[in-house]
Amino acid sequence: MLLANQETLSEAEFRHISDLVYRHCGINLHDGKRELVQARLVKRLRATGCHNAAEYLHYLEADGTGREFTFLIDAISTNLTSFFRETGHFDFLRERLLPELMSSKRHRGDTRVRAWSAGCSTGEEPYSLAMTMLETMGQEGPWDIKLLATDISTRALNIARTGMYEKHRVASVPPALRARYFSVNRMEGQTVYEVSSRLRQMVRFAHLNLMDAWPFTGPFDFIFCRNVMIYFDKPTQQKLVGRFWECLEGGGYLFTGHSESLTGVAHRFRYVQPTIYMKP
């Protein structure tokens, strides 16, 4: 079987896979990703019974259901995340964005607050957003708060929907919030922390390929799309940023990852501070 005996992907096979993935979901698998693709492909060969990359590519393209493409993207995608990752964004939410938003909405008599975690991975980001919003805006009404959380990885979404995390994964959650928003359970002999029903009610998880048509139009008060656009080339980033603009309320914010920048991307956002942009 390919790779089991250290055979390597040919240049043509790697390019073929890269082109398919790019057309499917915009992920740019440059040459630096070749070893990763080669290593991750082993799992799919074993699962499908294919003997080599050529056979697998034929199988992939013949699958009219699209299921194998989903499995392939799951295999090659990286789901690195944590609770309250890049804490400065949550400080900005708590100290500036949410107070200004509450003031503006009270003036208009509007109680609806909507946000989107685009590329939510295993759920730590949207649950962190939910905790921040509840702590800042209050546990009880009048606010109608809902968070959309989407990802292309079905594997990551399955974890997010369970709302259960091992002890080391909640270490970055402040103890007071951990006590308020998690219950401690035992599962298969391990201690797990389960998010509260209050957080679950606020977050709706959904599978979404950002390159496809979006089954919603917003408008959102803010969007987190962090450490996602690093996988896209500049033309794809520009198209995506334009679509985010259309989904945001006037005065809404777009947050990107600290390793990302809109430099070189034409857009209409107003720069607020590094990785934070506002729609005037």
ROPA-76672 format. One record per residue: residue in three letters; x, y, z of N, C-alpha, C in turn. Coordinates in steps of 0.1 Angstrom, whole numbers, plus 5000, padded with zeros to 4 digits. Example, Ala and Ser with C-alpha at 12.3 -4.5 7.8 and 13.67 -1.06 7.14 Angstrom:
2
ALA513249435078512349555078513249675078/SER512849785071513749895071512950005079/
This chain:
280
MET500949885000500050005000500950125000/LEU500550234993501250354992501550405006/LEU502750455008503250525020503550425032/ALA502950305032503250205042504650165041/ASN505150165028506550125026507450245022/GLN506950365026507650485024507750535010/GLU506850485002506750544988506250684990/THR506450764980506050904981505050934970/LEU504251044973503351094963504251154951/SER503751124939504451184928504051334927/GLU504851414920504551554919503151574913/ALA502851494903501551504896500351464905/GLU500551364913499551324923499251434933/PHE500351484938500251594948499451714942/ARG499851754930499251864923497751834921/HIS497451714917496051674915495251684928/ILE495751634939495051644952494951794956/SER496051874954495952014957494952084950/ASP494852064937493852124928492452094932/LEU492251964935490851924939490451994952/VAL491351994962491052054975490852204973/TYR491652274965491552414963490152444957/ARG489752374947488452394940487352364950/HIS487552274958486452224967486252324979/CYS487352374985487152454997488152564999/GLY488952594988489752714989491052694996/ILE491352575002492552555010493752545000/ASN494752625002495952624994496952534999/LEU497052414993498052314997499352334989/HIS500152424994501452454988502452344990/ASP503652364984504652254985505052214999/GLY504952315008505352285022504352195029/LYS503152165023502152085029502251935023/ARG503251915014503351785008503451665017/GLU504351685027504651575036503351555045/LEU502751655049501451645057500451565049/VAL500251605036499251535028499551395027/GLN500851365024501351225023501051145035/ALA501351205047501151135059499651105062/ARG498851215060497351205063496651115053/LEU497151095041496551015031496450875034/VAL497450825043497550685047496150635052/LYS495550725061494350685068493250665057/ARG493150745047492050735038492350615029/LEU493550585026493850465018493350335025/ARG493750335038493250215046491750205047/ALA491150325049489650325051488950285038/THR489450325027488850295014489250165007/GLY490350105012490949985006491650014993/CYS491950144990492750174978494250134981/HIS494950104970496350054971497350164969/ASN496950274962497950374959497150504956/ALA497850614955497250744953496450754940/ALA496950694930496150704917494750634919/GLU494750524925493550444928492650534937/TYR493250594947492350674956491750794949/LEU492550864940492050974933490850944924/HIS490950824918489850774910488650754919/TYR488850694930487750664940487150794944/LEU487950894948487551024953486651094943/GLU487051094930486351174920485051094915/ALA485050964918483850884913482750894924/ASP483150934936482150944947481151054945/GLY480051024940479051134937478451194950/THR478551124961477851174973478651284980/GLY479951294977480851394983481351354997/ARG480951235002481251195015482851175017/GLU483451115006484851095007485651225007/PHE485151325000485851455001485751515015/THR484651495022484451535036485551465044/PHE485651335043486651255050488051305048/LEU488351335035489651375031490051515038/ILE489051605037489251735043489451725058/ASP488651635065488851605079490251555082/ALA490751475073492051405075493251515074/ILE493151605065494251695062494051835070/SER492951855075492751985082493351975096/THR493752095101494352105114493352175123/ASN493052125135492052185144492752225157/LEU493652325156494352375168493552485173/THR493152475186492252575192492352555207/SER491852655214491752645229490752745234/PHE490352735246489452835252490152965254/PHE489453075250490053205252491353225245/ARG491553155234492753175226492853315221/GLU494053375221494253515217493353605226/THR493753615238492853675249492553815246/GLY493353885238493154025235491754055228/HIS491353955220490053975214488953965224/PHE489053885233487953875243487953995253/ASP489154055255489254175263488554285255/PHE488754295242488154395233486654385233/LEU486154255233484754235233484154285246/ARG484754245257484254285271484354435274/GLU485454495269485754635274485154735264/ARG485054695251484654805241483454755233/LEU483554645226482554615216481154595222/LEU481154505232479854475238479154595246/PRO479954675254479254785260478754885249/GLU479554905239479054995228477754945221/LEU477854815219476654745212475454755221/MET475554725234474454735243473854875243/SER474654975243474255105244473455145231/SER474055105220473355135207472055065205/LYS472054935209470754865208469754905218/ARG470054945230469154995239468455125233/HIS469255205227468755335221467755305210/ARG467955195203467055155192465955065197/GLY465955015209464954925214465154785208/ASP466354755205466654625198467354535208/THR466854405210467454315219468154195212/ARG468154195199468754085192470254105190/VAL471054005194472454005192472953875185/ARG473653895174474053775166475553785163/ALA476153665164477553655161477853525154/TRP479053525147479353405139480853365142/SER481053245146482353185147482653105135/ALA483353165125483553095112484853025112/GLY484752885113485952805116486052775130/CYS485052725136484852705151485652585156/SER486152505147486852385151486052305161/THR486652265173486052175182485252255193/GLY484952375191483952445199484452545209/GLU485752535212486252625223486052775220/GLU486152815208485952955205484553005207/PRO483552935201482152985203481752975218/TYR482152875225481752865239482452975247/SER483653015243484353125250483653255247/LEU483153275235482353395231481153395239/ALA480453285240479153275248479353315263/MET480453265269480753295283481053445284/THR481853505275482153645275480953735274/MET480053695265478853775263477853765275/LEU477753645281476853635293477453715304/GLU478753705306479353775317479253925316/THR479353975303479254115301477854175300/MET476954095294475654145291474554095301/GLY474954005310474053965320473453825317/GLN473253755328472753615327471253605322/GLU470553705326469053705322468853815311/GLY467553815306467253915296467754055299/PRO467454145290466554135279467154085266/TRP468454045266469154015254468853885248/ASP468653885235468353765227469653735220/ILE470553645226471853625221471953485214/LYS472453485201472653355194473953365187/LEU474653255187475953235181475853125170/LEU476253155158476353055148477853015148/ALA478052885148479452825148479552725137/THR480452755127480552665115481952615113/ASP482052505107483452455103483252355092/ILE484352335084484252235073484552095078/SER485152075090485451945096484351885103/THR483751775098482651715106483151645118/ARG484451605118485051545130485151645141/ALA485551765138485651875148484251915153/LEU483351925144481951965148481351855158/ASN481651735155481051625164481551645178/ILE482851685180483351705193482751835199/ALA482551935191481952065196480552035201/ARG479851965194478451935197478251865211/THR479251775214479151705226479351805238/GLY480151905236480352005247481151945258/MET481851835256482651775266484151785263/TYR484951825274486351845272487151785283/GLU488251725280489151675290489751785299/LYS490151755311490551855321491651945315/HIS492651895308493751985303493252085293/ARG492052055287491552145276490752265282/VAL490352255295489652365301490552445310/ALA491852415310492852475319492852625317/SER492652675305492752815302491452895305/VAL490352825310489152885314489352925329/PRO489153055332489253105346488453025355/PRO488952985367488252905376486752945379/ALA486553075380485153115383484253085372/LEU484753095359483853065348483752915346/ARG484752845349484752695349483652645358/ALA483552705370482652665380481152695376/ARG481052815369479752855365479152795353/TYR480052755343479552715330479852575327/PHE480452495336480852355333480452265345/SER480052145342479852045352480851935350/VAL481251875361482351775361481751635361/ASN482051555351481551425349482651325347/ARG482251195348483251085345482751015333/MET483650995323483250925311484450835308/GLU484150705307485150605304486350615313/GLY486050635326487150645336487850775336/GLN487550875328488250995328487351115332/THR487951215338487251335342487051425330/VAL485751455327485451545316484651665321/TYR484851775315484051895318483051925307/GLU481751935311480651945301480152085302/VAL479952155290479452295290477952285295/SER477552395301476252405306475152415295/SER473952385299472852395289472652545285/ARG472952635293472852775289473752815277/LEU474952765278475852785266475352705254/ARG474952585256474452505245473352575238/GLN472452635245471252705240471652825231/MET472752885234473253005227473952965214/VAL474552855213475352825201474752715192/ARG474652745179474252655169475352615160/PHE475752485160476852435152476252385139/ALA477052415128476652375115477852355106/HIS477752255097478852225087478752325076/LEU479852385073479852485062481252495055/ASN481252475042482352505034482252655030/LEU483252735035483152875032483152915018/MET483552825009483552854995482252834988/ASP481352764995479952734990479052854992/ALA477852844987476752944990476452925005/TRP476253045011475953045026474353045027/PRO473852955035472352945037471853045047/PHE472553155048472053265057472653395052/THR472153505056472553635052472953725063/GLY472753675076473053765087471853845090/PRO471953975094473254035097473753995110/PHE475153995111475853965124476354095130/ASP476454095143477054215150478554205150/PHE479054085150480554065148480753915143/ILE481953905136482353775131483753745135/PHE483953625141485353575143485653485132/CYS486753515125487253415115488753425117/ARG489153345126490553345131491353225127/ASN492553245122493453135118492753035108/VAL491953095099491353025088491853075075/MET491953205074492453255061493853235058/ILE494653185068496053155065496153035055/TYR495052955054495052845045494652885030/PHE494253015028493753055015494853155009/ASP494753154995495653254988494853384988/LYS495653494984495053624984493753644977/PRO493553594965492253604958491153544966/THR491353434972490353364980490053444992/GLN491053494999490853585011490053705007/GLN490353764996489653884992488153864990/LYS487853754983486453714981485753684994/LEU486453625003485853585016485553705024/VAL486553795025486353925033485254005027/GLY485054005014483954075008482654015012/ARG482553885013481353825017481053845032/PHE482053855040481853885055481254025056/TRP481754115048481254255048479754255046/GLU479354185036477854175033477054125044/CYS477654035052476853975063476854055076/LEU477654155077477754235089476854355090/GLU476354385102475654505104476554625103/GLY476054735099476854855099477354875114/GLY478654905115479254915128479654785134/GLY479454675126479954545130481454525129/TYR481954415135483354395136483754255130/LEU484854255123485554135119486854115126/PHE486953995132488253955139488953855131/THR490253875129491053765122492053715132/GLY492853615128493853565137495053645138/HIS495853635149497053715150498153685140/SER498053575133498953535123498453585109/GLU497353655109496753695096496653845095/SER496553895083496554035080495754055067/LEU495054165066494354205054495254285045/THR496454295048497454365039497454295026/GLY497354365015497354315002495954264998/VAL494954275006493554235003492754365002/ALA492154384990491254504989489954484997/HIS489654575005488454565013487954705018/ARG486754705023486154835027486154855042/PHE486754765050486754775064487554885069/ARG487254935081488155035087488954965097/TYR490254985096491254925106491054985120/VAL490854895130490654945143491954925151/GLN492454805151493754765157494154635150/PRO495454585152495854465146494754355147/THR494354295136493454175135491954215139/ILE491654345141490254385143489854495133/TYR488754475126488354565116486854585118/MET486354715114484954755116484354785102/LYS483154755101482354795089481654935093/PRO482155045087481555175091480055185089/
